[in-house]
Amino acid sequence: MEYYYSDIPVSGNKIILLEEEHTHCSRVKRHKQGDVIFILDGKGTQFDAEISEIRRNETILTVLEKTVENPFKTEKIIAISPTKNPSRLEWFVEKATEIGATSIIFVQCERTDKKTLKADRLKKITVSALKQCGRKFLPNLHFISSLQEVNHCIRLKDFQKYIAHCRQNEVHMMKKVDSSKNQIILIGPEGDFTDSEILWALNNSFIPVSLGSNRLRTETAGLYALVCMGLN
């Protein structure tokens, strides 16, 4: 099934594809008037739509059927330090979207090497992953400058909160997690969280957990933690 994405509000029964989506539909895939394609809005709705007109800069579609998926029963949030390798960071965002993260928080930790991020590029990665796997909801992306801002970024009431760090003797996350509840986990940079960051997390009711005996790359640890949380 071939998916397209549009976040433009539907007017009556009309959908408009612009820019890259319009180009891909009309010039790459060479769709014609009368073809039926499938549109995702990233908010839980899929539209089966017929192409009614192809203009120079836009494709106009008529909605034939609308399917609305229920929101996730639980939140699966990962707050992660950005990796300095852009391609690995993009790979993580793509896979986290496919797996079912509801929010991704990019947090500048004390040992984070990557100080600037291309928000528009990362949003495009989530959209591409959404279309590839047919998920109905885009993850929310947040960008914060310190670990202490996590509580201001997301309302964490009734959340199970974890921090994964490289200190020894912590209980494995799988033995702590309750996949029926809202969850958030903090994943640090290369070199791990500092002592002060770990202390802040503990003082704010984050539970320290282990992700196993192997030392994982930041992006690998993030995906492993999402799997431990339980897939949506």
C-alpha positions as CSV (number, residue, x, y, z in Angstrom):
1,M,0.0,0.0,0.0
2,E,1.4,3.4,-1.0
3,Y,1.1,6.1,1.6
4,Y,1.4,9.9,1.3
5,Y,1.4,12.5,4.1
6,S,-0.5,15.7,4.5
7,D,-1.0,17.8,7.6
8,I,-3.1,20.4,5.8
9,P,-6.6,20.4,7.4
10,V,-9.2,18.6,5.2
11,S,-11.6,21.1,3.7
12,G,-15.0,19.4,3.1
13,N,-14.0,16.3,1.3
14,K,-10.9,17.7,-0.4
15,I,-7.2,17.0,0.4
16,I,-4.3,19.0,-1.1
17,L,-0.8,17.6,-1.6
18,L,2.0,20.2,-1.8
19,E,5.7,20.3,-2.4
20,E,7.5,16.9,-2.0
21,E,4.3,14.9,-1.7
22,H,2.9,16.5,-4.8
23,T,6.1,16.0,-6.7
24,H,6.4,12.3,-5.6
25,C,2.8,11.6,-6.5
26,S,2.6,13.4,-9.9
27,R,6.1,13.2,-11.3
28,V,7.9,10.3,-9.6
29,K,5.0,7.8,-9.4
30,R,3.2,9.5,-12.4
31,H,-0.3,9.1,-10.9
32,K,-3.1,10.4,-13.0
33,Q,-6.6,11.8,-12.5
34,G,-8.8,9.0,-11.2
35,D,-6.1,7.1,-9.4
36,V,-6.8,6.2,-5.7
37,I,-4.0,6.8,-3.1
38,F,-3.8,6.7,0.7
39,I,-3.1,9.7,2.8
40,L,-1.9,9.8,6.5
41,D,-2.2,12.9,8.6
42,G,0.1,11.7,11.4
43,K,-2.8,12.2,14.0
44,G,-4.5,8.8,13.6
45,T,-6.5,9.2,10.4
46,Q,-6.1,7.5,7.0
47,F,-7.9,8.8,4.0
48,D,-8.5,6.8,0.9
49,A,-8.7,9.5,-1.8
50,E,-9.1,9.8,-5.5
51,I,-7.0,12.2,-7.5
52,S,-9.4,14.8,-9.0
53,E,-6.9,17.3,-10.4
54,I,-3.2,17.6,-10.8
55,R,-2.0,21.2,-11.1
56,R,1.5,22.6,-11.5
57,N,2.2,23.0,-7.8
58,E,-0.4,20.8,-6.1
59,T,-2.5,17.7,-6.3
60,I,-6.2,17.9,-5.4
61,L,-7.9,14.7,-4.0
62,T,-11.4,13.8,-3.1
63,V,-11.9,11.7,0.0
64,L,-13.6,8.4,-0.6
65,E,-13.2,6.8,2.8
66,K,-11.9,8.0,6.2
67,T,-10.5,5.6,8.9
68,V,-9.7,6.9,12.3
69,E,-7.4,4.8,14.6
70,N,-7.7,5.2,18.4
71,P,-4.8,6.9,20.1
72,F,-2.2,4.9,22.0
73,K,-3.4,3.6,25.3
74,T,-0.1,4.4,26.9
75,E,2.8,6.9,26.3
76,K,6.2,5.5,25.3
77,I,8.6,8.4,25.6
78,I,12.4,8.4,25.2
79,A,14.6,11.3,26.2
80,I,17.9,10.8,24.5
81,S,21.2,12.6,24.1
82,P,21.8,13.3,20.4
83,T,24.7,11.4,18.8
84,K,27.3,13.4,17.0
85,N,27.0,11.2,13.9
86,P,24.0,12.6,11.9
87,S,23.4,9.4,10.0
88,R,23.2,7.3,13.2
89,L,20.8,9.9,14.8
90,E,18.6,9.8,11.7
91,W,18.6,6.0,11.8
92,F,17.5,6.1,15.4
93,V,14.6,8.5,14.7
94,E,13.5,6.4,11.8
95,K,13.4,3.1,13.8
96,A,11.9,4.7,16.9
97,T,9.1,6.0,14.7
98,E,8.5,2.5,13.2
99,I,8.6,0.8,16.6
100,G,6.1,3.2,18.1
101,A,7.7,5.9,20.3
102,T,5.0,8.5,21.1
103,S,7.5,11.2,21.8
104,I,11.2,11.7,21.3
105,I,13.0,14.3,23.5
106,F,16.5,15.3,22.3
107,V,18.2,16.5,25.4
108,Q,21.6,18.3,25.7
109,C,23.4,16.5,28.5
110,E,26.6,17.7,30.1
111,R,28.7,15.3,28.0
112,T,26.7,15.7,24.7
113,D,28.9,16.4,21.7
114,K,26.2,17.2,19.3
115,K,25.0,20.8,20.1
116,T,22.9,21.7,17.1
117,L,20.1,19.6,15.4
118,K,18.2,20.0,12.2
119,A,14.6,19.9,13.4
120,D,13.1,20.0,10.0
121,R,15.3,17.2,8.7
122,L,14.4,15.0,11.7
123,K,10.6,15.7,11.2
124,K,11.0,14.6,7.6
125,I,12.6,11.4,8.8
126,T,9.6,10.7,11.0
127,V,7.2,11.3,8.1
128,S,9.1,9.0,5.8
129,A,9.1,6.3,8.4
130,L,5.4,6.8,9.0
131,K,4.6,6.3,5.3
132,Q,7.0,3.3,5.1
133,C,5.4,1.3,7.9
134,G,1.9,2.6,7.7
135,R,1.7,3.9,11.3
136,K,-1.1,6.4,11.9
137,F,0.6,8.6,14.5
138,L,3.8,10.7,14.2
139,P,5.9,10.9,17.4
140,N,6.1,14.3,19.0
141,L,9.7,15.8,18.7
142,H,11.0,18.0,21.5
143,F,14.4,19.8,21.8
144,I,15.7,20.8,25.2
145,S,18.9,22.2,26.5
146,S,19.3,20.3,29.8
147,L,18.1,17.2,31.5
148,Q,16.3,19.4,34.1
149,E,13.9,20.6,31.4
150,V,12.4,17.1,30.9
151,N,9.7,17.7,33.6
152,H,8.7,21.0,31.9
153,C,8.6,19.4,28.4
154,I,6.3,16.5,29.2
155,R,3.6,16.2,32.0
156,L,4.9,13.2,33.8
157,K,2.1,12.5,36.1
158,D,1.3,8.8,36.4
159,F,4.4,7.9,34.5
160,Q,6.9,5.1,35.2
161,K,10.2,7.0,34.9
162,Y,13.6,5.3,34.3
163,I,17.2,6.3,33.8
164,A,19.6,3.9,32.1
165,H,23.2,4.5,33.0
166,C,26.5,2.5,33.0
167,R,26.8,2.1,36.8
168,Q,26.9,-1.5,37.9
169,N,24.4,-3.6,39.9
170,E,21.2,-2.0,38.6
171,V,18.2,-4.3,38.0
172,H,17.5,-5.0,34.3
173,M,14.7,-2.8,32.9
174,M,12.6,-5.8,31.8
175,K,12.1,-6.7,35.5
176,K,10.9,-3.2,36.3
177,V,8.7,-2.2,33.4
178,D,4.9,-2.3,33.4
179,S,3.9,-2.0,29.7
180,S,0.3,-1.1,30.7
181,K,1.5,2.3,32.1
182,N,2.9,5.5,30.6
183,Q,6.7,5.3,30.5
184,I,9.7,7.5,29.9
185,I,13.4,6.6,29.9
186,L,16.5,8.8,29.9
187,I,19.3,7.7,27.7
188,G,22.6,9.4,28.1
189,P,25.5,10.4,25.7
190,E,28.8,8.6,25.1
191,G,30.6,8.8,28.4
192,D,27.3,8.4,30.2
193,F,25.4,10.8,32.5
194,T,27.4,12.8,35.0
195,D,27.0,12.1,38.7
196,S,25.0,15.3,39.1
197,E,22.6,14.3,36.3
198,I,22.1,10.9,37.9
199,L,21.5,12.5,41.3
200,W,18.9,14.9,39.7
201,A,17.1,12.0,38.1
202,L,17.0,10.0,41.4
203,N,15.7,13.0,43.3
204,N,13.0,13.3,40.7
205,S,11.8,9.7,41.1
206,F,13.5,8.2,38.1
207,I,14.3,4.6,38.7
208,P,17.8,3.5,37.7
209,V,17.8,0.4,35.4
210,S,20.3,-1.7,33.4
211,L,20.0,-2.5,29.7
212,G,22.2,-5.6,30.0
213,S,25.9,-6.3,30.5
214,N,27.0,-5.1,27.0
215,R,27.8,-1.5,26.6
216,L,25.5,-0.2,23.9
217,R,25.8,2.7,21.5
218,T,23.4,5.5,22.5
219,E,21.1,4.9,19.6
220,T,21.1,1.1,20.2
221,A,20.3,1.6,23.8
222,G,17.4,3.9,22.9
223,L,15.8,1.3,20.6
224,Y,16.4,-1.5,23.1
225,A,14.7,0.5,25.8
226,L,11.7,1.1,23.6
227,V,11.3,-2.6,23.0
228,C,11.6,-3.2,26.8
229,M,8.7,-0.7,27.3
230,G,6.5,-2.9,25.1
231,L,5.4,-2.3,21.6
232,N,2.2,-0.3,20.9
